[in-house]
Amino acid sequence: MSNAYIHPDAKIGQNVTIEPFAYIAGDVEIGDGSWIGPHATIMDGARIGKNCRIFPGAVISAIPQDLKFEGEHTTAEIGDNTTIRECVTINRGTKDRNKTAVGNNCLLMAYVHIAHDALVGNNVILANTANIAGHVTIEDFVILEGVVAVQQFVRIGAHSFIAGGSLVRKNVPPFVKAAREPLTYAGINAIGLRRRGFEQETITQIEDIYRQIFVHSKNVSRSIEEVEKNFKDSPEKNQIIDFIRESDKGVIRGPLT
């Protein structure tokens, strides 16, 4: 820990490595087994889990880039076993959600930015220079390729995959692939679902549901009614229906014809 600055009030777990020239503020908690690289900056409000790796140049829990922020006590929370690569920035929350959070087993590649009050689930991969605006919700097992930009208040459903360079202005339902400009449904994330142990019958049902919603009809609300009537109940069916019905911002469009 030589040449690192560690405030005496910081709560540091067991077997934590803090490399030279790292900065650790006072209102910080770091879990057992974590590694803090040289020149990483961990500011007030950071709550870092166990066995995390934070690489040089990362800044965790800086105040929000939000003119409405009034200095309220908020946090930036990182789950266990998450890797944060070079120059990632994660701002702490505002009084809206009181925290910014990243879950367990995530990989945030270099130059990712996560703004205030964003909530990122477990097992999420954000590739290089993905930019996540304030109040965004990203559910479990989402993958964003490089240079994806997500507009504020957008929600991205579990197990979805968004192609590199995409601009995400509307909600992205669970289990889908999205690409093109404007962002468009491009099929389901079948490869990802197989890797995570989904049965082929379930994958086929998800595909058929989205074919009904995005391909067979141009009216999403009417398609949801058809899905409710014509598809057998399953957790995935209910997850899709609930997500779309709760999307007051609307969801991405179907394929262009």
Backbone torsions as a table, in degrees:
resi	resn	phi	psi	omega
1	MET	NA	8.7	-177.9
2	SER	-63.1	141.6	178.3
3	ASN	69.7	3.4	170.7
4	ALA	-90.8	151.1	172.8
5	TYR	-100.4	121.7	179.0
6	ILE	-128.7	112.7	180.0
7	HIS	-62.0	139.5	-176.9
8	PRO	-62.8	-20.1	179.9
9	ASP	-86.5	-9.4	-179.5
10	ALA	-64.4	141.5	179.6
11	LYS	-101.9	107.4	-174.8
12	ILE	-109.9	127.3	-178.2
13	GLY	-73.9	-170.1	-179.9
14	GLN	-79.7	145.8	174.3
15	ASN	56.2	36.7	174.7
16	VAL	-91.4	132.5	175.6
17	THR	-103.4	124.9	176.4
18	ILE	-120.3	112.3	-173.6
19	GLU	-77.2	163.2	-179.6
20	PRO	-55.2	142.6	174.4
21	PHE	73.3	7.9	168.6
22	ALA	-72.5	155.0	178.8
23	TYR	-123.2	124.9	-179.6
24	ILE	-124.0	115.0	-179.5
25	ALA	-77.4	-179.7	-172.2
26	GLY	-78.0	-41.9	-177.9
27	ASP	-89.6	65.0	-174.7
28	VAL	-134.7	141.0	171.7
29	GLU	-128.0	130.5	-179.7
30	ILE	-126.6	125.9	-175.2
31	GLY	-78.0	167.6	-176.6
32	ASP	-55.6	142.0	170.3
33	GLY	77.0	4.4	-178.7
34	SER	-79.5	157.4	179.2
35	TRP	-123.0	125.2	178.9
36	ILE	-112.2	113.9	-173.6
37	GLY	-74.5	168.1	179.0
38	PRO	-61.3	140.0	177.3
39	HIS	67.0	14.5	168.5
40	ALA	-77.1	147.4	-178.2
41	THR	-122.6	116.8	-178.6
42	ILE	-114.7	109.4	-169.8
43	MET	-100.8	173.0	-177.5
44	ASP	-53.3	137.1	179.5
45	GLY	96.7	-4.8	-179.9
46	ALA	-75.6	133.8	175.0
47	ARG	-128.8	104.5	-171.6
48	ILE	-111.9	131.5	-175.1
49	GLY	-77.9	-164.0	-177.5
50	LYS	-83.8	147.0	172.2
51	ASN	56.6	35.0	173.5
52	CYS	-87.8	157.9	174.7
53	ARG	-128.3	123.1	-177.5
54	ILE	-121.9	117.1	-168.5
55	PHE	-89.2	168.1	-175.9
56	PRO	-55.2	141.3	175.5
57	GLY	85.0	-8.3	178.0
58	ALA	-69.6	145.4	177.4
59	VAL	-127.0	114.4	-176.0
60	ILE	-110.5	125.3	172.2
61	SER	77.5	29.3	167.0
62	ALA	-65.5	158.3	-178.7
63	ILE	-64.6	155.2	-176.4
64	PRO	-62.9	149.5	170.7
65	GLN	-88.8	64.0	-172.7
66	ASP	-140.2	119.0	-176.8
67	LEU	-66.2	-16.3	178.0
68	LYS	-82.0	-9.1	-179.1
69	PHE	-66.7	131.2	-175.8
70	GLU	-118.4	21.7	177.4
71	GLY	83.8	12.7	-179.8
72	GLU	-62.8	153.5	-179.3
73	HIS	-77.4	116.4	-179.9
74	THR	-138.4	176.1	-175.5
75	THR	-132.7	163.9	166.0
76	ALA	-125.0	115.1	-169.9
77	GLU	-113.1	130.4	-179.0
78	ILE	-119.2	129.2	-179.2
79	GLY	-75.9	-172.2	-178.2
80	ASP	-77.1	151.4	171.1
81	ASN	59.4	32.0	179.3
82	THR	-102.9	138.8	179.6
83	THR	-108.9	128.8	-178.8
84	ILE	-120.9	111.7	-172.0
85	ARG	-85.5	-171.7	-168.5
86	GLU	-58.9	133.9	170.5
87	CYS	64.1	21.6	170.7
88	VAL	-69.9	141.8	175.3
89	THR	-123.9	130.0	177.9
90	ILE	-128.4	109.7	-179.3
91	ASN	-83.9	148.5	177.3
92	ARG	-77.5	171.9	-171.3
93	GLY	-77.9	-179.8	171.7
94	THR	-120.7	-173.1	-179.3
95	LYS	-67.8	-8.6	177.6
96	ASP	-64.0	-56.9	179.7
97	ARG	-117.6	-9.4	179.1
98	ASN	68.5	0.3	177.9
99	LYS	-160.8	156.6	162.3
100	THR	-109.9	139.0	-174.4
101	ALA	-139.7	140.3	172.6
102	VAL	-124.2	134.5	-172.5
103	GLY	-81.6	-159.4	-178.9
104	ASN	-84.1	151.1	169.8
105	ASN	59.5	36.1	179.0
106	CYS	-97.8	157.2	172.6
107	LEU	-126.3	116.0	175.1
108	LEU	-108.9	110.0	-176.2
109	MET	-78.5	174.7	-170.0
110	ALA	-54.9	140.1	173.4
111	TYR	68.9	14.0	171.5
112	VAL	-65.1	141.8	172.4
113	HIS	-121.6	129.2	175.1
114	ILE	-120.1	115.6	-174.5
115	ALA	-83.0	175.8	-176.5
116	HIS	-56.6	140.2	173.4
117	ASP	66.9	12.7	172.2
118	ALA	-77.5	142.5	177.8
119	LEU	-121.0	116.5	-177.7
120	VAL	-112.6	129.4	-174.9
121	GLY	-77.7	-160.4	-179.3
122	ASN	-88.9	151.6	174.2
123	ASN	59.0	37.0	179.8
124	VAL	-97.3	141.0	174.1
125	ILE	-118.0	121.6	174.1
126	LEU	-114.4	112.2	-176.6
127	ALA	-77.4	176.9	-169.5
128	ASN	-51.6	135.1	175.3
129	THR	59.3	23.4	167.7
130	ALA	-64.8	137.3	-178.4
131	ASN	-121.1	119.5	-174.9
132	ILE	-112.4	115.8	-177.3
133	ALA	-76.0	177.4	-177.7
134	GLY	-65.5	148.4	172.4
135	HIS	67.8	13.8	177.9
136	VAL	-76.8	147.6	172.5
137	THR	-120.3	123.7	176.7
138	ILE	-118.4	118.9	-174.9
139	GLU	-83.6	180.0	-172.1
140	ASP	-62.8	147.0	171.7
141	PHE	63.8	24.1	175.3
142	VAL	-80.3	144.6	172.0
143	ILE	-123.9	124.6	172.0
144	LEU	-111.7	122.8	175.6
145	GLU	-73.9	-179.8	-172.1
146	GLY	-64.3	149.5	173.0
147	VAL	60.9	30.7	172.0
148	VAL	-84.2	137.0	177.1
149	ALA	-119.4	127.0	-176.7
150	VAL	-112.9	124.2	-178.3
151	GLN	-71.7	154.8	-177.4
152	GLN	-60.3	147.1	178.3
153	PHE	70.4	2.8	178.1
154	VAL	-73.3	150.3	175.5
155	ARG	-120.4	134.1	180.0
156	ILE	-118.0	120.5	-172.4
157	GLY	-74.4	159.0	-175.9
158	ALA	-58.3	144.9	174.3
159	HIS	66.2	16.0	178.6
160	SER	-89.3	162.7	-175.7
161	PHE	-135.3	126.5	-178.0
162	ILE	-119.3	126.4	-174.1
163	ALA	-68.2	154.6	-178.0
164	GLY	-58.3	143.7	177.2
165	GLY	77.6	7.5	-176.5
166	SER	-78.0	149.6	172.7
167	LEU	-107.6	117.2	-173.0
168	VAL	-103.7	104.4	-176.6
169	ARG	-108.9	-15.7	178.7
170	LYS	-129.6	165.9	-177.9
171	ASN	-64.8	145.0	179.7
172	VAL	-111.7	115.1	-176.8
173	PRO	-65.0	163.7	-179.4
174	PRO	-66.9	152.6	170.6
175	PHE	75.8	5.0	-173.1
176	VAL	-104.4	164.0	164.5
177	LYS	-103.3	141.4	179.7
178	ALA	-133.3	141.3	-176.9
179	ALA	-158.0	-177.3	174.1
180	ARG	72.3	175.3	179.3
181	GLU	-133.0	119.0	-1.2
182	PRO	-68.2	160.0	-174.1
183	LEU	-58.6	131.7	-169.1
184	THR	-135.8	146.9	171.8
185	TYR	-59.1	128.9	-177.2
186	ALA	-127.3	26.9	-178.3
187	GLY	110.5	-178.1	177.2
188	ILE	-99.8	160.4	-177.9
189	ASN	-83.9	63.0	-172.5
190	ALA	-62.1	-40.4	-179.1
191	ILE	-62.2	-47.0	178.7
192	GLY	-61.3	-40.1	-179.3
193	LEU	-66.2	-40.9	177.7
194	ARG	-62.9	-42.1	179.8
195	ARG	-61.2	-28.6	-177.7
196	ARG	-96.0	9.6	170.6
197	GLY	90.0	14.4	175.6
198	PHE	-69.4	137.5	177.1
199	GLU	-69.8	151.4	-179.5
200	GLN	-60.9	-36.1	178.0
201	GLU	-60.0	-40.8	179.1
202	THR	-67.3	-42.7	179.3
203	ILE	-62.1	-41.9	179.0
204	THR	-63.6	-41.2	178.2
205	GLN	-62.8	-43.8	178.6
206	ILE	-58.7	-44.6	179.9
207	GLU	-62.3	-42.7	179.8
208	ASP	-66.0	-38.1	178.5
209	ILE	-62.8	-46.5	-178.8
210	TYR	-71.0	-28.8	174.4
211	ARG	-63.2	-39.8	176.7
212	GLN	-64.7	-41.8	-174.9
213	ILE	-73.6	-45.5	-168.2
214	PHE	-104.5	-21.3	-174.0
215	VAL	-108.8	-49.0	-175.1
216	HIS	-76.2	-19.8	-177.4
217	SER	-142.2	149.0	176.0
218	LYS	-99.5	1.0	179.6
219	ASN	-111.0	105.4	-172.8
220	VAL	-65.6	-43.3	-177.3
221	SER	-63.6	-39.4	177.2
222	ARG	-67.7	-36.8	178.6
223	SER	-63.9	-37.3	178.8
224	ILE	-62.2	-39.4	176.5
225	GLU	-62.1	-40.6	178.0
226	GLU	-64.6	-40.2	178.9
227	VAL	-62.9	-43.7	179.8
228	GLU	-60.3	-39.7	-176.6
229	LYS	-77.8	-38.7	-164.1
230	ASN	-105.0	-7.1	-179.4
231	PHE	-115.6	139.1	179.7
232	LYS	-65.7	151.2	-177.4
233	ASP	-66.0	142.1	174.2
234	SER	-160.1	159.3	176.9
235	PRO	-58.4	-36.9	-178.2
236	GLU	-69.4	-41.8	176.3
237	LYS	-58.3	-47.6	-179.5
238	ASN	-64.5	-37.5	179.1
239	GLN	-62.0	-43.6	179.5
240	ILE	-64.8	-49.1	-178.0
241	ILE	-61.2	-47.1	-178.7
242	ASP	-61.8	-42.8	-178.6
243	PHE	-59.8	-49.0	-176.1
244	ILE	-66.9	-40.9	179.9
245	ARG	-65.9	-29.9	-179.4
246	GLU	-86.2	-1.3	-174.3
247	SER	-88.0	83.3	-179.1
248	ASP	-68.7	-20.2	174.9
249	LYS	-80.5	-7.5	-173.2
250	GLY	84.9	166.0	179.6
251	VAL	-115.1	169.0	178.7
252	ILE	-59.3	160.5	-176.4
253	ARG	-85.8	165.6	174.8
254	GLY	-78.1	178.8	-177.8
255	PRO	-62.2	143.1	178.7
256	LEU	-71.9	141.8	179.3
257	THR	-111.1	NA	NA
